[in-house]
Amino acid sequence: MKYFIIQYSIFIVKYLIAGLGNIGPEYTGTRHNAGFIILDDLAGNARITFESKRYGDIARLGLKGRMLILLKPSTYVNLSGRAVHYWLKKEKIPLENLLVVLDDIALPFGTLRLRSRGGDGGHNGLIHINQILGTQNYARLRFGIGSEFSQGAQVNHVLGTFTAEEKEQLPEQLKMAGDVIRNFILLGIGRTMNLYNRQ
């Protein structure tokens, strides 16, 4: 009697969720670190922790048969492309499964905008990612940080911390950002854009 060994290969679909921000205590909690803050909230709610790896901190989150690799680059915002490119290649993640989470001064505080592609909008992180990847065709979730600053004070606004009023509203906005990320994975970008971009 012959016995046959059947090997089963389980393929888990992977996604790279890259939250942009700057490392270092002087940048903790600043508006420019909205990407870090959103990923920290997502990981905290799932009770998972980040580990320091090459080009950034990594946490892995399982979601209904998918694997979300949460990335907080350690390259500073202006060189974010290095980390994004490295982890896409290392984990063999296709470009359509990349979501970049970042701050946006063109949107009112807490407003969320999901896009499947687009320009950099003057954001240095997106500029570098576009240069390194050679394309703008990847999803991005923008978190509004508002533009309530006087002429010449943009840098101070972006690198400043949220106001007391904004901090009160932040938990609700972070929850919604987490919902957008999960639905991007489960429903796809088209349906998720329809659900949230009108809010």
TIKOLRO-438282 format. One line per field, with one value per residue: residue in one letter; x, y, z of N, C-alpha, C in turn. Coordinates in steps of 0.05 Angstrom, whole numbers. Layout:
REM TIKOLRO-438282
rest: (a / ...)
n.px: (X / ...)
n.py: (Y / ...)
n.pz: (Z / ...)
ca.px: (X / ...)
ca.py: (Y / ...)
ca.pz: (Z / ...)
c.px: (X / ...)
c.py: (Y / ...)
c.pz: (Z / ...)
This chain:
REM TIKOLRO-438282
rest: (m / k / y / f / i / i / q / y / s / i / f / i / v / k / y / l / i / a / g / l / g / n / i / g / p / e / y / t / g / t / r / h / n / a / g / f / i / i / l / d / d / l / a / g / n / a / r / i / t / f / e / s / k / r / y / g / d / i / a / r / l / g / l / k / g / r / m / l / i / l / l / k / p / s / t / y / v / n / l / s / g / r / a / v / h / y / w / l / k / k / e / k / i / p / l / e / n / l / l / v / v / l / d / d / i / a / l / p / f / g / t / l / r / l / r / s / r / g / g / d / g / g / h / n / g / l / i / h / i / n / q / i / l / g / t / q / n / y / a / r / l / r / f / g / i / g / s / e / f / s / q / g / a / q / v / n / h / v / l / g / t / f / t / a / e / e / k / e / q / l / p / e / q / l / k / m / a / g / d / v / i / r / n / f / i / l / l / g / i / g / r / t / m / n / l / y / n / r / q)
n.px: (17 / 12 / 30 / 12 / 37 / 7 / 17 / -4 / -10 / -15 / -38 / -32 / -61 / -27 / -20 / 8 / 9 / 27 / 44 / 59 / 110 / 154 / 210 / 231 / 229 / 217 / 181 / 137 / 68 / 57 / 25 / 45 / 57 / 12 / 3 / 33 / 6 / -46 / -35 / -13 / -58 / -91 / -61 / -59 / -113 / -120 / -87 / -33 / 38 / 91 / 153 / 222 / 251 / 286 / 291 / 246 / 190 / 152 / 89 / 45 / -18 / -73 / -130 / -187 / -167 / -130 / -66 / -43 / 10 / 36 / 71 / 116 / 157 / 227 / 257 / 249 / 201 / 214 / 243 / 213 / 202 / 243 / 234 / 182 / 189 / 227 / 198 / 154 / 180 / 207 / 165 / 138 / 93 / 41 / 33 / -19 / -38 / -18 / -24 / -17 / -14 / -25 / -14 / -52 / -53 / -89 / -139 / -195 / -189 / -188 / -216 / -224 / -195 / -196 / -158 / -145 / -102 / -57 / -31 / 26 / 13 / 47 / 67 / 123 / 134 / 102 / 124 / 175 / 163 / 137 / 179 / 216 / 185 / 170 / 120 / 53 / 10 / -18 / -55 / -77 / -89 / -112 / -106 / -138 / -106 / -117 / -112 / -104 / -67 / -22 / 8 / 70 / 76 / 70 / 105 / 112 / 59 / 50 / 89 / 74 / 35 / -31 / -89 / -124 / -179 / -179 / -154 / -194 / -230 / -201 / -199 / -247 / -240 / -195 / -215 / -250 / -213 / -186 / -229 / -235 / -187 / -192 / -237 / -218 / -186 / -223 / -268 / -250 / -222 / -256 / -310 / -301 / -284 / -331 / -362 / -338 / -314 / -352 / -366)
n.py: (-24 / 43 / 105 / 172 / 236 / 295 / 361 / 422 / 488 / 548 / 610 / 673 / 734 / 794 / 860 / 925 / 975 / 1037 / 1085 / 1153 / 1193 / 1227 / 1204 / 1205 / 1239 / 1294 / 1299 / 1271 / 1262 / 1305 / 1342 / 1328 / 1276 / 1246 / 1199 / 1160 / 1164 / 1146 / 1092 / 1074 / 1076 / 1039 / 992 / 990 / 982 / 932 / 905 / 894 / 899 / 942 / 927 / 942 / 944 / 936 / 999 / 1016 / 1013 / 955 / 922 / 866 / 850 / 808 / 799 / 772 / 729 / 758 / 791 / 846 / 889 / 934 / 993 / 1039 / 1084 / 1094 / 1131 / 1184 / 1232 / 1255 / 1217 / 1173 / 1137 / 1099 / 1061 / 1043 / 1020 / 980 / 945 / 930 / 899 / 861 / 833 / 816 / 844 / 866 / 927 / 946 / 932 / 967 / 1018 / 1084 / 1126 / 1191 / 1260 / 1320 / 1386 / 1412 / 1395 / 1402 / 1396 / 1329 / 1309 / 1257 / 1229 / 1183 / 1158 / 1127 / 1137 / 1190 / 1258 / 1287 / 1330 / 1367 / 1343 / 1321 / 1268 / 1236 / 1255 / 1232 / 1177 / 1171 / 1181 / 1139 / 1092 / 1101 / 1113 / 1139 / 1111 / 1085 / 1071 / 1121 / 1148 / 1206 / 1249 / 1302 / 1360 / 1412 / 1483 / 1527 / 1574 / 1629 / 1669 / 1643 / 1611 / 1557 / 1513 / 1512 / 1500 / 1449 / 1419 / 1425 / 1410 / 1381 / 1422 / 1435 / 1429 / 1399 / 1352 / 1331 / 1314 / 1278 / 1220 / 1199 / 1211 / 1181 / 1129 / 1126 / 1130 / 1081 / 1048 / 1059 / 1039 / 984 / 972 / 985 / 941 / 897 / 910 / 934 / 987 / 1020 / 1015 / 1031 / 1084 / 1106 / 1100 / 1131 / 1180 / 1218 / 1235)
n.pz: (0 / -17 / 9 / 8 / 17 / 28 / 19 / 45 / 27 / 57 / 41 / 62 / 55 / 52 / 78 / 76 / 122 / 127 / 172 / 174 / 204 / 251 / 287 / 356 / 420 / 418 / 377 / 391 / 393 / 360 / 306 / 256 / 264 / 257 / 229 / 258 / 307 / 294 / 280 / 328 / 360 / 335 / 341 / 397 / 411 / 392 / 424 / 412 / 403 / 381 / 349 / 344 / 282 / 219 / 188 / 215 / 263 / 275 / 275 / 277 / 254 / 255 / 214 / 200 / 167 / 138 / 139 / 171 / 166 / 205 / 199 / 226 / 203 / 215 / 191 / 190 / 166 / 116 / 88 / 81 / 40 / 37 / 79 / 67 / 16 / 28 / 63 / 33 / -7 / 25 / 50 / 7 / -14 / -55 / -92 / -93 / -43 / -7 / 41 / 57 / 113 / 134 / 154 / 137 / 119 / 88 / 99 / 144 / 216 / 237 / 194 / 147 / 89 / 39 / -13 / -76 / -106 / -128 / -125 / -89 / -58 / -35 / 10 / 44 / 57 / 22 / -26 / -25 / -22 / -71 / -105 / -94 / -102 / -153 / -172 / -165 / -155 / -108 / -48 / -1 / 63 / 87 / 142 / 170 / 194 / 197 / 180 / 211 / 220 / 223 / 170 / 149 / 193 / 186 / 194 / 250 / 264 / 241 / 266 / 317 / 377 / 386 / 400 / 462 / 455 / 407 / 425 / 457 / 419 / 391 / 405 / 383 / 328 / 317 / 325 / 282 / 240 / 247 / 234 / 180 / 160 / 171 / 140 / 90 / 82 / 86 / 55 / 9 / -30 / -61 / -42 / 11 / 6 / -13 / 33 / 73 / 54 / 47 / 96)
ca.px: (0 / 28 / 20 / 19 / 37 / -4 / 25 / -22 / 3 / -35 / -29 / -45 / -59 / -14 / -23 / 27 / -3 / 50 / 37 / 82 / 116 / 182 / 218 / 243 / 210 / 209 / 160 / 115 / 42 / 54 / 6 / 59 / 59 / -15 / 5 / 42 / -15 / -67 / -26 / -11 / -85 / -100 / -47 / -67 / -140 / -117 / -68 / -8 / 59 / 111 / 181 / 241 / 262 / 300 / 277 / 222 / 177 / 133 / 70 / 29 / -46 / -89 / -157 / -204 / -151 / -110 / -45 / -36 / 37 / 36 / 98 / 122 / 184 / 246 / 273 / 238 / 181 / 225 / 256 / 194 / 202 / 262 / 221 / 159 / 199 / 240 / 179 / 139 / 196 / 213 / 141 / 126 / 66 / 36 / 28 / -48 / -43 / -5 / -39 / -1 / -31 / -10 / -28 / -57 / -61 / -110 / -165 / -201 / -180 / -203 / -228 / -210 / -199 / -183 / -155 / -132 / -77 / -58 / -6 / 37 / 1 / 68 / 76 / 150 / 134 / 92 / 143 / 197 / 152 / 132 / 205 / 227 / 168 / 167 / 91 / 34 / -13 / -22 / -75 / -68 / -110 / -103 / -119 / -136 / -95 / -125 / -93 / -109 / -42 / -16 / 28 / 97 / 76 / 62 / 122 / 105 / 33 / 53 / 106 / 62 / 16 / -60 / -100 / -140 / -204 / -173 / -148 / -219 / -243 / -182 / -206 / -268 / -229 / -177 / -232 / -260 / -190 / -183 / -251 / -228 / -165 / -203 / -255 / -201 / -177 / -245 / -288 / -237 / -219 / -278 / -333 / -293 / -285 / -359 / -373 / -326 / -305 / -374 / -371)
ca.py: (0 / 67 / 128 / 197 / 259 / 319 / 386 / 444 / 514 / 569 / 636 / 695 / 760 / 814 / 889 / 943 / 1000 / 1054 / 1111 / 1170 / 1210 / 1231 / 1191 / 1223 / 1250 / 1321 / 1298 / 1255 / 1276 / 1328 / 1339 / 1315 / 1248 / 1235 / 1171 / 1145 / 1164 / 1128 / 1064 / 1067 / 1072 / 1014 / 970 / 989 / 970 / 903 / 894 / 884 / 918 / 946 / 919 / 956 / 928 / 953 / 1022 / 1025 / 995 / 937 / 906 / 849 / 848 / 790 / 809 / 755 / 716 / 776 / 800 / 875 / 896 / 962 / 1004 / 1067 / 1087 / 1107 / 1146 / 1211 / 1235 / 1262 / 1194 / 1151 / 1118 / 1077 / 1041 / 1032 / 1003 / 956 / 926 / 919 / 878 / 839 / 817 / 809 / 856 / 881 / 956 / 951 / 926 / 987 / 1041 / 1103 / 1142 / 1215 / 1285 / 1338 / 1413 / 1422 / 1385 / 1410 / 1376 / 1304 / 1300 / 1234 / 1226 / 1160 / 1159 / 1103 / 1147 / 1219 / 1273 / 1288 / 1352 / 1381 / 1329 / 1310 / 1239 / 1226 / 1262 / 1213 / 1151 / 1171 / 1179 / 1113 / 1071 / 1107 / 1114 / 1152 / 1093 / 1070 / 1083 / 1137 / 1158 / 1232 / 1257 / 1331 / 1374 / 1440 / 1504 / 1551 / 1586 / 1654 / 1667 / 1638 / 1594 / 1530 / 1493 / 1510 / 1487 / 1421 / 1406 / 1431 / 1390 / 1388 / 1439 / 1421 / 1421 / 1377 / 1328 / 1320 / 1302 / 1259 / 1192 / 1192 / 1212 / 1158 / 1106 / 1126 / 1123 / 1052 / 1035 / 1063 / 1020 / 957 / 969 / 984 / 913 / 878 / 917 / 945 / 1017 / 1034 / 1016 / 1046 / 1112 / 1114 / 1101 / 1151 / 1205 / 1237 / 1243)
ca.pz: (0 / -19 / 24 / -4 / 35 / 15 / 32 / 41 / 29 / 66 / 32 / 76 / 41 / 69 / 72 / 90 / 130 / 135 / 184 / 172 / 227 / 258 / 312 / 376 / 439 / 411 / 358 / 401 / 396 / 342 / 284 / 234 / 271 / 257 / 220 / 281 / 327 / 285 / 282 / 356 / 370 / 323 / 355 / 425 / 413 / 386 / 444 / 400 / 407 / 359 / 353 / 327 / 260 / 200 / 177 / 229 / 282 / 261 / 290 / 259 / 263 / 239 / 210 / 183 / 147 / 126 / 157 / 168 / 176 / 212 / 198 / 233 / 193 / 232 / 173 / 190 / 145 / 90 / 76 / 86 / 18 / 42 / 96 / 53 / -5 / 40 / 74 / 10 / -19 / 44 / 56 / -19 / -14 / -79 / -89 / -87 / -15 / 9 / 50 / 72 / 130 / 138 / 161 / 115 / 128 / 70 / 109 / 172 / 236 / 240 / 169 / 135 / 60 / 28 / -42 / -88 / -119 / -129 / -122 / -62 / -42 / -21 / 34 / 38 / 59 / -3 / -47 / -25 / -29 / -100 / -119 / -89 / -115 / -181 / -179 / -146 / -155 / -84 / -31 / 21 / 81 / 97 / 167 / 170 / 218 / 195 / 170 / 227 / 229 / 209 / 149 / 158 / 217 / 179 / 206 / 278 / 266 / 234 / 286 / 343 / 387 / 383 / 420 / 482 / 442 / 388 / 440 / 466 / 396 / 378 / 407 / 364 / 301 / 315 / 322 / 254 / 223 / 249 / 219 / 152 / 153 / 171 / 117 / 66 / 80 / 84 / 34 / -14 / -28 / -73 / -23 / 34 / -2 / -14 / 60 / 92 / 44 / 48 / 124)
c.px: (18 / 14 / 30 / 17 / 28 / 4 / 6 / -7 / -19 / -24 / -45 / -40 / -48 / -19 / -2 / 12 / 20 / 40 / 61 / 85 / 146 / 187 / 230 / 222 / 201 / 186 / 135 / 90 / 38 / 35 / 19 / 61 / 31 / -14 / 13 / 19 / -38 / -59 / -22 / -38 / -96 / -87 / -56 / -94 / -139 / -98 / -44 / 13 / 78 / 138 / 199 / 254 / 277 / 282 / 251 / 212 / 154 / 115 / 53 / 2 / -62 / -118 / -171 / -188 / -131 / -89 / -38 / -8 / 37 / 65 / 98 / 152 / 202 / 264 / 267 / 220 / 193 / 238 / 239 / 195 / 221 / 248 / 198 / 169 / 211 / 219 / 160 / 154 / 200 / 189 / 126 / 97 / 62 / 28 / -1 / -55 / -27 / -24 / -21 / -20 / -14 / -27 / -32 / -68 / -84 / -138 / -170 / -194 / -199 / -216 / -211 / -216 / -182 / -182 / -139 / -105 / -78 / -31 / 3 / 26 / 21 / 77 / 102 / 151 / 124 / 111 / 164 / 187 / 148 / 158 / 217 / 212 / 165 / 138 / 76 / 9 / -14 / -41 / -62 / -92 / -99 / -120 / -116 / -125 / -102 / -104 / -97 / -82 / -37 / 6 / 56 / 99 / 69 / 79 / 116 / 78 / 36 / 68 / 96 / 43 / -13 / -69 / -117 / -167 / -201 / -168 / -173 / -233 / -226 / -190 / -227 / -257 / -209 / -192 / -242 / -237 / -184 / -204 / -245 / -207 / -176 / -221 / -240 / -192 / -200 / -264 / -275 / -239 / -243 / -302 / -326 / -293 / -313 / -371 / -363 / -319 / -327 / -379 / -355)
c.py: (25 / 90 / 154 / 220 / 284 / 343 / 408 / 471 / 535 / 596 / 657 / 720 / 781 / 842 / 904 / 969 / 1017 / 1081 / 1129 / 1188 / 1212 / 1217 / 1212 / 1235 / 1278 / 1322 / 1283 / 1272 / 1300 / 1322 / 1323 / 1285 / 1235 / 1205 / 1152 / 1142 / 1146 / 1099 / 1055 / 1061 / 1045 / 990 / 968 / 976 / 940 / 889 / 880 / 906 / 920 / 937 / 934 / 938 / 947 / 974 / 1029 / 1005 / 981 / 924 / 890 / 845 / 830 / 801 / 791 / 743 / 733 / 783 / 829 / 879 / 926 / 972 / 1033 / 1071 / 1102 / 1125 / 1176 / 1214 / 1238 / 1239 / 1169 / 1129 / 1094 / 1054 / 1027 / 1012 / 977 / 936 / 915 / 895 / 855 / 821 / 809 / 819 / 871 / 910 / 962 / 945 / 944 / 1010 / 1059 / 1122 / 1167 / 1239 / 1302 / 1364 / 1424 / 1413 / 1396 / 1388 / 1352 / 1293 / 1278 / 1233 / 1203 / 1162 / 1135 / 1111 / 1177 / 1231 / 1273 / 1311 / 1368 / 1367 / 1314 / 1280 / 1226 / 1232 / 1240 / 1185 / 1149 / 1167 / 1151 / 1091 / 1076 / 1109 / 1129 / 1134 / 1074 / 1085 / 1100 / 1147 / 1184 / 1239 / 1287 / 1342 / 1404 / 1459 / 1530 / 1562 / 1611 / 1650 / 1663 / 1620 / 1565 / 1509 / 1489 / 1496 / 1457 / 1406 / 1412 / 1409 / 1400 / 1406 / 1423 / 1412 / 1398 / 1351 / 1315 / 1304 / 1279 / 1230 / 1183 / 1191 / 1188 / 1132 / 1104 / 1120 / 1093 / 1037 / 1037 / 1042 / 992 / 952 / 970 / 955 / 894 / 884 / 926 / 975 / 1031 / 1037 / 1033 / 1076 / 1122 / 1117 / 1125 / 1178 / 1226 / 1247 / 1268)
c.pz: (0 / -4 / 11 / 16 / 19 / 31 / 25 / 45 / 36 / 58 / 47 / 61 / 60 / 59 / 88 / 96 / 142 / 146 / 185 / 197 / 231 / 285 / 331 / 394 / 432 / 391 / 367 / 404 / 378 / 319 / 261 / 239 / 271 / 248 / 242 / 301 / 320 / 287 / 310 / 368 / 360 / 337 / 384 / 429 / 408 / 405 / 432 / 404 / 383 / 368 / 334 / 307 / 241 / 188 / 192 / 250 / 268 / 281 / 270 / 271 / 244 / 238 / 190 / 160 / 132 / 148 / 151 / 181 / 180 / 214 / 206 / 225 / 213 / 216 / 173 / 165 / 118 / 75 / 79 / 65 / 23 / 58 / 81 / 31 / 6 / 49 / 54 / -2 / 0 / 48 / 30 / -21 / -40 / -73 / -82 / -58 / 3 / 16 / 66 / 87 / 138 / 145 / 136 / 125 / 111 / 80 / 138 / 192 / 237 / 215 / 157 / 105 / 51 / -2 / -52 / -101 / -117 / -125 / -93 / -45 / -27 / 4 / 28 / 40 / 33 / -26 / -48 / -32 / -59 / -115 / -117 / -104 / -144 / -191 / -157 / -142 / -131 / -66 / -9 / 36 / 93 / 122 / 170 / 196 / 217 / 186 / 185 / 238 / 212 / 188 / 160 / 182 / 211 / 193 / 236 / 282 / 262 / 256 / 315 / 352 / 384 / 406 / 440 / 471 / 422 / 402 / 451 / 444 / 385 / 381 / 387 / 335 / 297 / 311 / 293 / 235 / 223 / 234 / 189 / 143 / 152 / 147 / 91 / 61 / 72 / 61 / 8 / -14 / -40 / -54 / 2 / 29 / -2 / 14 / 76 / 80 / 44 / 76 / 131)
